[in-house]
Amino acid sequence: MSKSMSAYRAAIFMFAAMMLTGANLPLGKYLVAHVPIYLFAFYRFAVCALVLAIVVRTEPGPHLRQMSPAQLR
């Protein structure tokens, strides 16, 4: 936990993560029953890729294009 994050805020993030994890199973079962499995897998990948692209932009440090070969290892 970083120094700037309070214990209350960390608990809120933990609660949100557990809510998403708990909702994943029934939602996944429902969607697989109504949507073709490969289409479901594609949508899940696309959503995760978009969220990850947004999160990566907010991270501190050098961007991938600015890194030297030694930093990429």
PyMOL Python script that loads the backbone (N, CA, C, O; Angstrom):
from pymol import cmd

cmd.read_pdbstr("""\
ATOM      1  N   MET A   1       0.859  -1.176   0.000  1.00  0.00           N
ATOM      2  CA  MET A   1       0.000   0.000   0.000  1.00  0.00           C
ATOM      3  C   MET A   1       0.898   1.230   0.000  1.00  0.00           C
ATOM      4  O   MET A   1       1.830   1.316   0.800  1.00  0.00           O
ATOM      5  N   SER A   2       0.631   2.165  -0.875  1.00  0.00           N
ATOM      6  CA  SER A   2       1.444   3.372  -0.923  1.00  0.00           C
ATOM      7  C   SER A   2       1.147   4.250   0.287  1.00  0.00           C
ATOM      8  O   SER A   2       0.112   4.116   0.940  1.00  0.00           O
ATOM      9  N   LYS A   3       2.082   5.148   0.564  1.00  0.00           N
ATOM     10  CA  LYS A   3       1.921   6.019   1.730  1.00  0.00           C
ATOM     11  C   LYS A   3       0.741   6.972   1.579  1.00  0.00           C
ATOM     12  O   LYS A   3       0.133   7.372   2.571  1.00  0.00           O
ATOM     13  N   SER A   4       0.416   7.340   0.332  1.00  0.00           N
ATOM     14  CA  SER A   4      -0.650   8.314   0.125  1.00  0.00           C
ATOM     15  C   SER A   4      -2.049   7.690   0.224  1.00  0.00           C
ATOM     16  O   SER A   4      -3.033   8.417   0.360  1.00  0.00           O
ATOM     17  N   MET A   5      -2.151   6.363   0.157  1.00  0.00           N
ATOM     18  CA  MET A   5      -3.458   5.722   0.206  1.00  0.00           C
ATOM     19  C   MET A   5      -3.834   5.404   1.655  1.00  0.00           C
ATOM     20  O   MET A   5      -3.074   4.760   2.377  1.00  0.00           O
ATOM     21  N   SER A   6      -4.990   5.856   2.056  1.00  0.00           N
ATOM     22  CA  SER A   6      -5.443   5.590   3.422  1.00  0.00           C
ATOM     23  C   SER A   6      -5.959   4.156   3.528  1.00  0.00           C
ATOM     24  O   SER A   6      -6.248   3.513   2.519  1.00  0.00           O
ATOM     25  N   ALA A   7      -6.068   3.675   4.737  1.00  0.00           N
ATOM     26  CA  ALA A   7      -6.587   2.326   4.964  1.00  0.00           C
ATOM     27  C   ALA A   7      -8.047   2.232   4.524  1.00  0.00           C
ATOM     28  O   ALA A   7      -8.474   1.192   4.021  1.00  0.00           O
ATOM     29  N   TYR A   8      -8.809   3.298   4.708  1.00  0.00           N
ATOM     30  CA  TYR A   8     -10.215   3.312   4.291  1.00  0.00           C
ATOM     31  C   TYR A   8     -10.325   3.185   2.772  1.00  0.00           C
ATOM     32  O   TYR A   8     -11.142   2.413   2.268  1.00  0.00           O
ATOM     33  N   ARG A   9      -9.514   3.931   2.054  1.00  0.00           N
ATOM     34  CA  ARG A   9      -9.547   3.883   0.591  1.00  0.00           C
ATOM     35  C   ARG A   9      -9.109   2.509   0.090  1.00  0.00           C
ATOM     36  O   ARG A   9      -9.679   1.986  -0.868  1.00  0.00           O
ATOM     37  N   ALA A  10      -8.104   1.925   0.733  1.00  0.00           N
ATOM     38  CA  ALA A  10      -7.661   0.585   0.357  1.00  0.00           C
ATOM     39  C   ALA A  10      -8.772  -0.437   0.587  1.00  0.00           C
ATOM     40  O   ALA A  10      -8.952  -1.350  -0.218  1.00  0.00           O
ATOM     41  N   ALA A  11      -9.515  -0.287   1.679  1.00  0.00           N
ATOM     42  CA  ALA A  11     -10.626  -1.200   1.963  1.00  0.00           C
ATOM     43  C   ALA A  11     -11.733  -1.054   0.922  1.00  0.00           C
ATOM     44  O   ALA A  11     -12.351  -2.045   0.533  1.00  0.00           O
ATOM     45  N   ILE A  12     -11.984   0.157   0.476  1.00  0.00           N
ATOM     46  CA  ILE A  12     -12.994   0.389  -0.569  1.00  0.00           C
ATOM     47  C   ILE A  12     -12.571  -0.297  -1.867  1.00  0.00           C
ATOM     48  O   ILE A  12     -13.388  -0.947  -2.520  1.00  0.00           O
ATOM     49  N   PHE A  13     -11.299  -0.156  -2.241  1.00  0.00           N
ATOM     50  CA  PHE A  13     -10.803  -0.816  -3.452  1.00  0.00           C
ATOM     51  C   PHE A  13     -10.872  -2.336  -3.319  1.00  0.00           C
ATOM     52  O   PHE A  13     -11.214  -3.024  -4.281  1.00  0.00           O
ATOM     53  N   MET A  14     -10.555  -2.858  -2.153  1.00  0.00           N
ATOM     54  CA  MET A  14     -10.630  -4.302  -1.919  1.00  0.00           C
ATOM     55  C   MET A  14     -12.075  -4.778  -2.034  1.00  0.00           C
ATOM     56  O   MET A  14     -12.338  -5.819  -2.637  1.00  0.00           O
ATOM     57  N   PHE A  15     -13.008  -4.029  -1.464  1.00  0.00           N
ATOM     58  CA  PHE A  15     -14.425  -4.373  -1.551  1.00  0.00           C
ATOM     59  C   PHE A  15     -14.891  -4.365  -3.003  1.00  0.00           C
ATOM     60  O   PHE A  15     -15.603  -5.275  -3.428  1.00  0.00           O
ATOM     61  N   ALA A  16     -14.499  -3.353  -3.766  1.00  0.00           N
ATOM     62  CA  ALA A  16     -14.890  -3.269  -5.174  1.00  0.00           C
ATOM     63  C   ALA A  16     -14.319  -4.441  -5.971  1.00  0.00           C
ATOM     64  O   ALA A  16     -15.006  -5.003  -6.825  1.00  0.00           O
ATOM     65  N   ALA A  17     -13.077  -4.810  -5.698  1.00  0.00           N
ATOM     66  CA  ALA A  17     -12.464  -5.935  -6.403  1.00  0.00           C
ATOM     67  C   ALA A  17     -13.193  -7.240  -6.087  1.00  0.00           C
ATOM     68  O   ALA A  17     -13.403  -8.065  -6.976  1.00  0.00           O
ATOM     69  N   MET A  18     -13.573  -7.427  -4.844  1.00  0.00           N
ATOM     70  CA  MET A  18     -14.281  -8.647  -4.463  1.00  0.00           C
ATOM     71  C   MET A  18     -15.697  -8.674  -5.044  1.00  0.00           C
ATOM     72  O   MET A  18     -16.199  -9.744  -5.392  1.00  0.00           O
ATOM     73  N   MET A  19     -16.342  -7.521  -5.152  1.00  0.00           N
ATOM     74  CA  MET A  19     -17.667  -7.467  -5.777  1.00  0.00           C
ATOM     75  C   MET A  19     -17.580  -7.856  -7.254  1.00  0.00           C
ATOM     76  O   MET A  19     -18.417  -8.609  -7.751  1.00  0.00           O
ATOM     77  N   LEU A  20     -16.569  -7.344  -7.950  1.00  0.00           N
ATOM     78  CA  LEU A  20     -16.389  -7.699  -9.358  1.00  0.00           C
ATOM     79  C   LEU A  20     -16.069  -9.180  -9.516  1.00  0.00           C
ATOM     80  O   LEU A  20     -16.580  -9.837 -10.423  1.00  0.00           O
ATOM     81  N   THR A  21     -15.227  -9.699  -8.640  1.00  0.00           N
ATOM     82  CA  THR A  21     -14.876 -11.117  -8.692  1.00  0.00           C
ATOM     83  C   THR A  21     -16.095 -11.991  -8.410  1.00  0.00           C
ATOM     84  O   THR A  21     -16.309 -12.993  -9.091  1.00  0.00           O
ATOM     85  N   GLY A  22     -16.881 -11.625  -7.427  1.00  0.00           N
ATOM     86  CA  GLY A  22     -18.067 -12.400  -7.082  1.00  0.00           C
ATOM     87  C   GLY A  22     -19.141 -12.351  -8.152  1.00  0.00           C
ATOM     88  O   GLY A  22     -19.866 -13.327  -8.343  1.00  0.00           O
ATOM     89  N   ALA A  23     -19.255 -11.240  -8.846  1.00  0.00           N
ATOM     90  CA  ALA A  23     -20.263 -11.103  -9.895  1.00  0.00           C
ATOM     91  C   ALA A  23     -19.841 -11.789 -11.187  1.00  0.00           C
ATOM     92  O   ALA A  23     -20.671 -12.011 -12.069  1.00  0.00           O
ATOM     93  N   ASN A  24     -18.567 -12.126 -11.309  1.00  0.00           N
ATOM     94  CA  ASN A  24     -18.053 -12.696 -12.547  1.00  0.00           C
ATOM     95  C   ASN A  24     -18.670 -14.057 -12.862  1.00  0.00           C
ATOM     96  O   ASN A  24     -19.032 -14.302 -14.012  1.00  0.00           O
ATOM     97  N   LEU A  25     -18.800 -14.936 -11.895  1.00  0.00           N
ATOM     98  CA  LEU A  25     -19.294 -16.293 -12.152  1.00  0.00           C
ATOM     99  C   LEU A  25     -20.747 -16.310 -12.634  1.00  0.00           C
ATOM    100  O   LEU A  25     -21.010 -16.871 -13.698  1.00  0.00           O
ATOM    101  N   PRO A  26     -21.695 -15.730 -11.910  1.00  0.00           N
ATOM    102  CA  PRO A  26     -23.073 -15.789 -12.417  1.00  0.00           C
ATOM    103  C   PRO A  26     -23.257 -15.013 -13.725  1.00  0.00           C
ATOM    104  O   PRO A  26     -24.015 -15.436 -14.598  1.00  0.00           O
ATOM    105  N   LEU A  27     -22.575 -13.897 -13.856  1.00  0.00           N
ATOM    106  CA  LEU A  27     -22.687 -13.134 -15.100  1.00  0.00           C
ATOM    107  C   LEU A  27     -22.096 -13.914 -16.269  1.00  0.00           C
ATOM    108  O   LEU A  27     -22.677 -13.947 -17.355  1.00  0.00           O
ATOM    109  N   GLY A  28     -20.949 -14.536 -16.049  1.00  0.00           N
ATOM    110  CA  GLY A  28     -20.320 -15.342 -17.096  1.00  0.00           C
ATOM    111  C   GLY A  28     -21.186 -16.512 -17.513  1.00  0.00           C
ATOM    112  O   GLY A  28     -21.311 -16.796 -18.705  1.00  0.00           O
ATOM    113  N   LYS A  29     -21.783 -17.194 -16.553  1.00  0.00           N
ATOM    114  CA  LYS A  29     -22.669 -18.321 -16.874  1.00  0.00           C
ATOM    115  C   LYS A  29     -23.882 -17.857 -17.679  1.00  0.00           C
ATOM    116  O   LYS A  29     -24.289 -18.516 -18.636  1.00  0.00           O
ATOM    117  N   TYR A  30     -24.449 -16.730 -17.290  1.00  0.00           N
ATOM    118  CA  TYR A  30     -25.609 -16.204 -18.011  1.00  0.00           C
ATOM    119  C   TYR A  30     -25.232 -15.841 -19.446  1.00  0.00           C
ATOM    120  O   TYR A  30     -25.941 -16.194 -20.388  1.00  0.00           O
ATOM    121  N   LEU A  31     -24.116 -15.138 -19.606  1.00  0.00           N
ATOM    122  CA  LEU A  31     -23.713 -14.700 -20.940  1.00  0.00           C
ATOM    123  C   LEU A  31     -23.340 -15.869 -21.836  1.00  0.00           C
ATOM    124  O   LEU A  31     -23.677 -15.865 -23.020  1.00  0.00           O
ATOM    125  N   VAL A  32     -22.653 -16.868 -21.300  1.00  0.00           N
ATOM    126  CA  VAL A  32     -22.275 -18.028 -22.108  1.00  0.00           C
ATOM    127  C   VAL A  32     -23.516 -18.789 -22.567  1.00  0.00           C
ATOM    128  O   VAL A  32     -23.508 -19.389 -23.641  1.00  0.00           O
ATOM    129  N   ALA A  33     -24.573 -18.773 -21.774  1.00  0.00           N
ATOM    130  CA  ALA A  33     -25.811 -19.448 -22.163  1.00  0.00           C
ATOM    131  C   ALA A  33     -26.540 -18.705 -23.278  1.00  0.00           C
ATOM    132  O   ALA A  33     -27.315 -19.316 -24.014  1.00  0.00           O
ATOM    133  N   HIS A  34     -26.307 -17.396 -23.420  1.00  0.00           N
ATOM    134  CA  HIS A  34     -27.054 -16.598 -24.383  1.00  0.00           C
ATOM    135  C   HIS A  34     -26.211 -16.057 -25.534  1.00  0.00           C
ATOM    136  O   HIS A  34     -26.766 -15.574 -26.521  1.00  0.00           O
ATOM    137  N   VAL A  35     -24.894 -16.126 -25.431  1.00  0.00           N
ATOM    138  CA  VAL A  35     -23.997 -15.571 -26.449  1.00  0.00           C
ATOM    139  C   VAL A  35     -23.023 -16.673 -26.856  1.00  0.00           C
ATOM    140  O   VAL A  35     -22.562 -17.426 -25.999  1.00  0.00           O
ATOM    141  N   PRO A  36     -22.699 -16.784 -28.149  1.00  0.00           N
ATOM    142  CA  PRO A  36     -21.699 -17.780 -28.556  1.00  0.00           C
ATOM    143  C   PRO A  36     -20.380 -17.581 -27.796  1.00  0.00           C
ATOM    144  O   PRO A  36     -19.953 -16.452 -27.555  1.00  0.00           O
ATOM    145  N   ILE A  37     -19.753 -18.688 -27.430  1.00  0.00           N
ATOM    146  CA  ILE A  37     -18.594 -18.644 -26.543  1.00  0.00           C
ATOM    147  C   ILE A  37     -17.438 -17.838 -27.134  1.00  0.00           C
ATOM    148  O   ILE A  37     -16.772 -17.100 -26.407  1.00  0.00           O
ATOM    149  N   TYR A  38     -17.189 -17.964 -28.431  1.00  0.00           N
ATOM    150  CA  TYR A  38     -16.073 -17.229 -29.033  1.00  0.00           C
ATOM    151  C   TYR A  38     -16.357 -15.732 -29.107  1.00  0.00           C
ATOM    152  O   TYR A  38     -15.443 -14.920 -28.966  1.00  0.00           O
ATOM    153  N   LEU A  39     -17.594 -15.371 -29.322  1.00  0.00           N
ATOM    154  CA  LEU A  39     -17.961 -13.956 -29.303  1.00  0.00           C
ATOM    155  C   LEU A  39     -17.817 -13.390 -27.891  1.00  0.00           C
ATOM    156  O   LEU A  39     -17.347 -12.266 -27.716  1.00  0.00           O
ATOM    157  N   PHE A  40     -18.219 -14.161 -26.895  1.00  0.00           N
ATOM    158  CA  PHE A  40     -18.052 -13.754 -25.501  1.00  0.00           C
ATOM    159  C   PHE A  40     -16.576 -13.576 -25.164  1.00  0.00           C
ATOM    160  O   PHE A  40     -16.202 -12.599 -24.515  1.00  0.00           O
ATOM    161  N   ALA A  41     -15.735 -14.513 -25.598  1.00  0.00           N
ATOM    162  CA  ALA A  41     -14.294 -14.420 -25.329  1.00  0.00           C
ATOM    163  C   ALA A  41     -13.693 -13.194 -26.017  1.00  0.00           C
ATOM    164  O   ALA A  41     -12.844 -12.513 -25.441  1.00  0.00           O
ATOM    165  N   PHE A  42     -14.127 -12.912 -27.236  1.00  0.00           N
ATOM    166  CA  PHE A  42     -13.623 -11.735 -27.950  1.00  0.00           C
ATOM    167  C   PHE A  42     -14.022 -10.447 -27.238  1.00  0.00           C
ATOM    168  O   PHE A  42     -13.186  -9.561 -27.057  1.00  0.00           O
ATOM    169  N   TYR A  43     -15.270 -10.330 -26.837  1.00  0.00           N
ATOM    170  CA  TYR A  43     -15.721  -9.125 -26.130  1.00  0.00           C
ATOM    171  C   TYR A  43     -14.996  -8.950 -24.801  1.00  0.00           C
ATOM    172  O   TYR A  43     -14.620  -7.837 -24.431  1.00  0.00           O
ATOM    173  N   ARG A  44     -14.804 -10.048 -24.091  1.00  0.00           N
ATOM    174  CA  ARG A  44     -14.093  -9.975 -22.812  1.00  0.00           C
ATOM    175  C   ARG A  44     -12.660  -9.499 -23.025  1.00  0.00           C
ATOM    176  O   ARG A  44     -12.163  -8.670 -22.263  1.00  0.00           O
ATOM    177  N   PHE A  45     -11.989 -10.018 -24.057  1.00  0.00           N
ATOM    178  CA  PHE A  45     -10.633  -9.585 -24.368  1.00  0.00           C
ATOM    179  C   PHE A  45     -10.607  -8.116 -24.771  1.00  0.00           C
ATOM    180  O   PHE A  45      -9.731  -7.372 -24.332  1.00  0.00           O
ATOM    181  N   ALA A  46     -11.556  -7.690 -25.602  1.00  0.00           N
ATOM    182  CA  ALA A  46     -11.591  -6.305 -26.071  1.00  0.00           C
ATOM    183  C   ALA A  46     -11.803  -5.329 -24.914  1.00  0.00           C
ATOM    184  O   ALA A  46     -11.143  -4.292 -24.852  1.00  0.00           O
ATOM    185  N   VAL A  47     -12.705  -5.647 -24.014  1.00  0.00           N
ATOM    186  CA  VAL A  47     -12.956  -4.769 -22.866  1.00  0.00           C
ATOM    187  C   VAL A  47     -11.719  -4.691 -21.984  1.00  0.00           C
ATOM    188  O   VAL A  47     -11.331  -3.606 -21.553  1.00  0.00           O
ATOM    189  N   CYS A  48     -11.102  -5.828 -21.714  1.00  0.00           N
ATOM    190  CA  CYS A  48      -9.892  -5.835 -20.875  1.00  0.00           C
ATOM    191  C   CYS A  48      -8.758  -5.055 -21.529  1.00  0.00           C
ATOM    192  O   CYS A  48      -8.030  -4.336 -20.844  1.00  0.00           O
ATOM    193  N   ALA A  49      -8.598  -5.187 -22.839  1.00  0.00           N
ATOM    194  CA  ALA A  49      -7.544  -4.457 -23.540  1.00  0.00           C
ATOM    195  C   ALA A  49      -7.781  -2.948 -23.473  1.00  0.00           C
ATOM    196  O   ALA A  49      -6.834  -2.183 -23.287  1.00  0.00           O
ATOM    197  N   LEU A  50      -9.020  -2.518 -23.621  1.00  0.00           N
ATOM    198  CA  LEU A  50      -9.324  -1.090 -23.536  1.00  0.00           C
ATOM    199  C   LEU A  50      -9.076  -0.543 -22.134  1.00  0.00           C
ATOM    200  O   LEU A  50      -8.509   0.539 -21.978  1.00  0.00           O
ATOM    201  N   VAL A  51      -9.495  -1.281 -21.128  1.00  0.00           N
ATOM    202  CA  VAL A  51      -9.264  -0.842 -19.745  1.00  0.00           C
ATOM    203  C   VAL A  51      -7.774  -0.785 -19.451  1.00  0.00           C
ATOM    204  O   VAL A  51      -7.302   0.166 -18.827  1.00  0.00           O
ATOM    205  N   LEU A  52      -7.027  -1.791 -19.893  1.00  0.00           N
ATOM    206  CA  LEU A  52      -5.586  -1.805 -19.665  1.00  0.00           C
ATOM    207  C   LEU A  52      -4.902  -0.649 -20.387  1.00  0.00           C
ATOM    208  O   LEU A  52      -3.972  -0.053 -19.842  1.00  0.00           O
ATOM    209  N   ALA A  53      -5.340  -0.320 -21.598  1.00  0.00           N
ATOM    210  CA  ALA A  53      -4.756   0.807 -22.324  1.00  0.00           C
ATOM    211  C   ALA A  53      -4.981   2.124 -21.580  1.00  0.00           C
ATOM    212  O   ALA A  53      -4.102   2.986 -21.571  1.00  0.00           O
ATOM    213  N   ILE A  54      -6.126   2.283 -20.972  1.00  0.00           N
ATOM    214  CA  ILE A  54      -6.407   3.498 -20.199  1.00  0.00           C
ATOM    215  C   ILE A  54      -5.553   3.537 -18.937  1.00  0.00           C
ATOM    216  O   ILE A  54      -5.004   4.582 -18.590  1.00  0.00           O
ATOM    217  N   VAL A  55      -5.439   2.405 -18.252  1.00  0.00           N
ATOM    218  CA  VAL A  55      -4.662   2.350 -17.013  1.00  0.00           C
ATOM    219  C   VAL A  55      -3.186   2.604 -17.284  1.00  0.00           C
ATOM    220  O   VAL A  55      -2.526   3.303 -16.514  1.00  0.00           O
ATOM    221  N   VAL A  56      -2.664   2.049 -18.363  1.00  0.00           N
ATOM    222  CA  VAL A  56      -1.238   2.203 -18.680  1.00  0.00           C
ATOM    223  C   VAL A  56      -0.887   3.666 -18.911  1.00  0.00           C
ATOM    224  O   VAL A  56       0.205   4.100 -18.544  1.00  0.00           O
ATOM    225  N   ARG A  57      -1.774   4.422 -19.503  1.00  0.00           N
ATOM    226  CA  ARG A  57      -1.484   5.839 -19.764  1.00  0.00           C
ATOM    227  C   ARG A  57      -1.337   6.650 -18.481  1.00  0.00           C
ATOM    228  O   ARG A  57      -0.657   7.677 -18.478  1.00  0.00           O
ATOM    229  N   THR A  58      -1.949   6.214 -17.413  1.00  0.00           N
ATOM    230  CA  THR A  58      -1.882   6.973 -16.162  1.00  0.00           C
ATOM    231  C   THR A  58      -0.706   6.569 -15.282  1.00  0.00           C
ATOM    232  O   THR A  58      -0.446   7.214 -14.267  1.00  0.00           O
ATOM    233  N   GLU A  59       0.010   5.505 -15.659  1.00  0.00           N
ATOM    234  CA  GLU A  59       1.133   5.035 -14.847  1.00  0.00           C
ATOM    235  C   GLU A  59       2.335   5.964 -15.000  1.00  0.00           C
ATOM    236  O   GLU A  59       2.610   6.441 -16.101  1.00  0.00           O
ATOM    237  N   PRO A  60       3.055   6.227 -13.902  1.00  0.00           N
ATOM    238  CA  PRO A  60       4.264   7.050 -14.000  1.00  0.00           C
ATOM    239  C   PRO A  60       5.405   6.252 -14.628  1.00  0.00           C
ATOM    240  O   PRO A  60       5.377   5.022 -14.668  1.00  0.00           O
ATOM    241  N   GLY A  61       6.396   6.972 -15.112  1.00  0.00           N
ATOM    242  CA  GLY A  61       7.572   6.325 -15.686  1.00  0.00           C
ATOM    243  C   GLY A  61       7.643   6.532 -17.183  1.00  0.00           C
ATOM    244  O   GLY A  61       6.745   7.129 -17.776  1.00  0.00           O
ATOM    245  N   PRO A  62       8.720   6.035 -17.802  1.00  0.00           N
ATOM    246  CA  PRO A  62       8.890   6.243 -19.238  1.00  0.00           C
ATOM    247  C   PRO A  62       7.895   5.402 -20.041  1.00  0.00           C
ATOM    248  O   PRO A  62       7.506   4.308 -19.633  1.00  0.00           O
ATOM    249  N   HIS A  63       7.500   5.940 -21.182  1.00  0.00           N
ATOM    250  CA  HIS A  63       6.638   5.194 -22.080  1.00  0.00           C
ATOM    251  C   HIS A  63       7.470   4.162 -22.817  1.00  0.00           C
ATOM    252  O   HIS A  63       8.696   4.263 -22.849  1.00  0.00           O
ATOM    253  N   LEU A  64       6.827   3.182 -23.404  1.00  0.00           N
ATOM    254  CA  LEU A  64       7.524   2.085 -24.059  1.00  0.00           C
ATOM    255  C   LEU A  64       8.449   2.590 -25.161  1.00  0.00           C
ATOM    256  O   LEU A  64       9.556   2.073 -25.318  1.00  0.00           O
ATOM    257  N   ARG A  65       8.019   3.582 -25.918  1.00  0.00           N
ATOM    258  CA  ARG A  65       8.848   4.112 -27.007  1.00  0.00           C
ATOM    259  C   ARG A  65      10.078   4.839 -26.500  1.00  0.00           C
ATOM    260  O   ARG A  65      11.073   4.940 -27.218  1.00  0.00           O
ATOM    261  N   GLN A  66      10.031   5.344 -25.285  1.00  0.00           N
ATOM    262  CA  GLN A  66      11.143   6.111 -24.729  1.00  0.00           C
ATOM    263  C   GLN A  66      12.155   5.232 -24.007  1.00  0.00           C
ATOM    264  O   GLN A  66      13.201   5.729 -23.590  1.00  0.00           O
ATOM    265  N   MET A  67      11.878   3.949 -23.847  1.00  0.00           N
ATOM    266  CA  MET A  67      12.755   3.077 -23.077  1.00  0.00           C
ATOM    267  C   MET A  67      13.920   2.569 -23.922  1.00  0.00           C
ATOM    268  O   MET A  67      13.772   2.310 -25.116  1.00  0.00           O
ATOM    269  N   SER A  68      15.074   2.432 -23.283  1.00  0.00           N
ATOM    270  CA  SER A  68      16.250   1.874 -23.951  1.00  0.00           C
ATOM    271  C   SER A  68      16.135   0.348 -23.959  1.00  0.00           C
ATOM    272  O   SER A  68      15.350  -0.215 -23.196  1.00  0.00           O
ATOM    273  N   PRO A  69      16.911  -0.324 -24.814  1.00  0.00           N
ATOM    274  CA  PRO A  69      16.858  -1.794 -24.827  1.00  0.00           C
ATOM    275  C   PRO A  69      17.171  -2.420 -23.467  1.00  0.00           C
ATOM    276  O   PRO A  69      16.615  -3.464 -23.123  1.00  0.00           O
ATOM    277  N   ALA A  70      18.050  -1.795 -22.698  1.00  0.00           N
ATOM    278  CA  ALA A  70      18.371  -2.340 -21.378  1.00  0.00           C
ATOM    279  C   ALA A  70      17.175  -2.240 -20.430  1.00  0.00           C
ATOM    280  O   ALA A  70      16.999  -3.107 -19.574  1.00  0.00           O
ATOM    281  N   GLN A  71      16.355  -1.201 -20.569  1.00  0.00           N
ATOM    282  CA  GLN A  71      15.178  -1.049 -19.715  1.00  0.00           C
ATOM    283  C   GLN A  71      14.068  -2.032 -20.092  1.00  0.00           C
ATOM    284  O   GLN A  71      13.229  -2.372 -19.258  1.00  0.00           O
ATOM    285  N   LEU A  72      14.062  -2.482 -21.332  1.00  0.00           N
ATOM    286  CA  LEU A  72      13.022  -3.399 -21.786  1.00  0.00           C
ATOM    287  C   LEU A  72      13.235  -4.816 -21.272  1.00  0.00           C
ATOM    288  O   LEU A  72      12.307  -5.625 -21.297  1.00  0.00           O
ATOM    289  N   ARG A  73      14.430  -5.126 -20.810  1.00  0.00           N
ATOM    290  CA  ARG A  73      14.715  -6.492 -20.326  1.00  0.00           C
ATOM    291  C   ARG A  73      14.222  -6.705 -18.954  1.00  0.00           C
ATOM    292  O   ARG A  73      14.381  -7.794 -18.403  1.00  0.00           O
TER     293      ARG A  73
END
""", "prot")
cmd.dss("prot")
cmd.show_as("cartoon", "prot")
cmd.util.cbc("prot")
cmd.orient("prot")
